[in-house]
Amino acid sequence: MRQLVAEMESSKELSSSLDRQSHNIQDVITFNQLVLDDVIAGRIELTEAAKQKWEVNGVNDFFQTYLTRVSSAPGYEAKTAHDLLVQARDLCAKSDLPAVSSRLRQQYEAGYGPLPE
């Protein structure tokens, strides 16, 4: 009986830990979407957005691996900026695409040099 009670308490602790981790992941996903929305709308410069996003996501090995796979930019902050630029291009309305692409390219190149292609 004691073992059953101990297992139940252990299960509750594990469930609580998983709930906290799930909320943390949801918070990061929400943050990342807000940053991307702000970049597209021009409310934040690409370089500042990359800095903020890297500060939040940089501790995650998966994010680092993802950035290395999707961007040849030098350094993780530049890779983050490049990824934001590509995502913004993919998500903005077709009528806004030329203006958004031009603005983000200029911001990227001002902060990090030539844009990796």
VOKOL-752431 format. One record per residue (C-alpha): residue number from 1; residue in three letters; z, x, y negated. Coordinates in steps of 0.2 Angstrom, whole numbers, plus 5000, padded with zeros to 4 digits. Example, Ala and Ser with C-alpha at 12.3 -4.5 7.8 and 13.67 -1.06 7.14 Angstrom:
# residues 2
+-----+---------+------+------+------+
: num : residuo :   c3 :   c1 :   c2 :
+-----+---------+------+------+------+
:   1 :     ala : 5039 : 5062 : 5022 :
:   2 :     ser : 5036 : 5068 : 5005 :
+-----+---------+------+------+------+
//
This chain:
# residues 117
+-----+---------+------+------+------+
: num : residuo :   c3 :   c1 :   c2 :
+-----+---------+------+------+------+
:   1 :     met : 5000 : 5000 : 5000 :
:   2 :     arg : 5004 : 5014 : 4988 :
:   3 :     gln : 4987 : 5022 : 4991 :
:   4 :     leu : 4979 : 5006 : 4988 :
:   5 :     val : 4988 : 5004 : 4971 :
:   6 :     ala : 4984 : 5022 : 4967 :
:   7 :     glu : 4966 : 5020 : 4971 :
:   8 :     met : 4965 : 5004 : 4960 :
:   9 :     glu : 4973 : 5013 : 4945 :
:  10 :     ser : 4961 : 5028 : 4948 :
:  11 :     ser : 4946 : 5015 : 4948 :
:  12 :     lys : 4952 : 5007 : 4932 :
:  13 :     glu : 4953 : 5024 : 4923 :
:  14 :     leu : 4936 : 5029 : 4929 :
:  15 :     ser : 4929 : 5012 : 4923 :
:  16 :     ser : 4937 : 5014 : 4906 :
:  17 :     ser : 4930 : 5032 : 4905 :
:  18 :     leu : 4913 : 5025 : 4909 :
:  19 :     asp : 4914 : 5012 : 4896 :
:  20 :     arg : 4919 : 5024 : 4883 :
:  21 :     gln : 4904 : 5036 : 4888 :
:  22 :     ser : 4892 : 5021 : 4887 :
:  23 :     his : 4898 : 5016 : 4870 :
:  24 :     asn : 4896 : 5034 : 4864 :
:  25 :     ile : 4878 : 5034 : 4871 :
:  26 :     gln : 4875 : 5018 : 4862 :
:  27 :     asp : 4882 : 5025 : 4846 :
:  28 :     val : 4870 : 5040 : 4847 :
:  29 :     ile : 4855 : 5029 : 4851 :
:  30 :     thr : 4859 : 5018 : 4836 :
:  31 :     phe : 4861 : 5033 : 4825 :
:  32 :     asn : 4845 : 5041 : 4831 :
:  33 :     gln : 4836 : 5025 : 4827 :
:  34 :     leu : 4844 : 5023 : 4810 :
:  35 :     val : 4839 : 5041 : 4806 :
:  36 :     leu : 4821 : 5038 : 4811 :
:  37 :     asp : 4820 : 5022 : 4801 :
:  38 :     asp : 4826 : 5031 : 4786 :
:  39 :     val : 4813 : 5045 : 4788 :
:  40 :     ile : 4799 : 5032 : 4790 :
:  41 :     ala : 4805 : 5022 : 4774 :
:  42 :     gly : 4807 : 5038 : 4764 :
:  43 :     arg : 4826 : 5036 : 4761 :
:  44 :     ile : 4830 : 5053 : 4768 :
:  45 :     glu : 4820 : 5069 : 4768 :
:  46 :     leu : 4814 : 5075 : 4785 :
:  47 :     thr : 4823 : 5091 : 4784 :
:  48 :     glu : 4840 : 5083 : 4780 :
:  49 :     ala : 4837 : 5070 : 4794 :
:  50 :     ala : 4833 : 5084 : 4807 :
:  51 :     lys : 4849 : 5093 : 4802 :
:  52 :     gln : 4859 : 5077 : 4804 :
:  53 :     lys : 4851 : 5072 : 4820 :
:  54 :     trp : 4853 : 5090 : 4827 :
:  55 :     glu : 4872 : 5090 : 4823 :
:  56 :     val : 4874 : 5074 : 4832 :
:  57 :     asn : 4863 : 5077 : 4847 :
:  58 :     gly : 4863 : 5096 : 4849 :
:  59 :     val : 4878 : 5096 : 4860 :
:  60 :     asn : 4868 : 5087 : 4873 :
:  61 :     asp : 4859 : 5098 : 4886 :
:  62 :     phe : 4847 : 5085 : 4890 :
:  63 :     phe : 4842 : 5083 : 4871 :
:  64 :     gln : 4839 : 5102 : 4870 :
:  65 :     thr : 4828 : 5102 : 4886 :
:  66 :     tyr : 4818 : 5087 : 4879 :
:  67 :     leu : 4815 : 5096 : 4863 :
:  68 :     thr : 4809 : 5111 : 4871 :
:  69 :     arg : 4797 : 5101 : 4882 :
:  70 :     val : 4790 : 5091 : 4867 :
:  71 :     ser : 4789 : 5104 : 4853 :
:  72 :     ser : 4783 : 5122 : 4851 :
:  73 :     ala : 4792 : 5123 : 4834 :
:  74 :     pro : 4804 : 5138 : 4832 :
:  75 :     gly : 4822 : 5133 : 4833 :
:  76 :     tyr : 4830 : 5117 : 4838 :
:  77 :     glu : 4832 : 5110 : 4820 :
:  78 :     ala : 4813 : 5113 : 4818 :
:  79 :     lys : 4810 : 5105 : 4835 :
:  80 :     thr : 4821 : 5090 : 4830 :
:  81 :     ala : 4811 : 5088 : 4813 :
:  82 :     his : 4794 : 5089 : 4823 :
:  83 :     asp : 4800 : 5076 : 4835 :
:  84 :     leu : 4805 : 5065 : 4821 :
:  85 :     leu : 4788 : 5067 : 4813 :
:  86 :     val : 4779 : 5063 : 4829 :
:  87 :     gln : 4790 : 5047 : 4832 :
:  88 :     ala : 4788 : 5041 : 4814 :
:  89 :     arg : 4769 : 5043 : 4816 :
:  90 :     asp : 4770 : 5033 : 4832 :
:  91 :     leu : 4781 : 5019 : 4825 :
:  92 :     cys : 4775 : 5016 : 4807 :
:  93 :     ala : 4762 : 5002 : 4803 :
:  94 :     lys : 4744 : 5007 : 4804 :
:  95 :     ser : 4742 : 5003 : 4785 :
:  96 :     asp : 4756 : 5015 : 4781 :
:  97 :     leu : 4751 : 5029 : 4793 :
:  98 :     pro : 4741 : 5040 : 4781 :
:  99 :     ala : 4754 : 5040 : 4768 :
: 100 :     val : 4769 : 5043 : 4780 :
: 101 :     ser : 4760 : 5056 : 4789 :
: 102 :     ser : 4756 : 5066 : 4773 :
: 103 :     arg : 4773 : 5064 : 4766 :
: 104 :     leu : 4782 : 5070 : 4782 :
: 105 :     arg : 4769 : 5084 : 4785 :
: 106 :     gln : 4773 : 5091 : 4767 :
: 107 :     gln : 4792 : 5089 : 4770 :
: 108 :     tyr : 4791 : 5098 : 4787 :
: 109 :     glu : 4780 : 5112 : 4780 :
: 110 :     ala : 4791 : 5114 : 4765 :
: 111 :     gly : 4807 : 5116 : 4777 :
: 112 :     tyr : 4800 : 5125 : 4792 :
: 113 :     gly : 4783 : 5132 : 4789 :
: 114 :     pro : 4766 : 5127 : 4797 :
: 115 :     leu : 4767 : 5111 : 4808 :
: 116 :     pro : 4765 : 5115 : 4827 :
: 117 :     glu : 4750 : 5105 : 4834 :
+-----+---------+------+------+------+
//
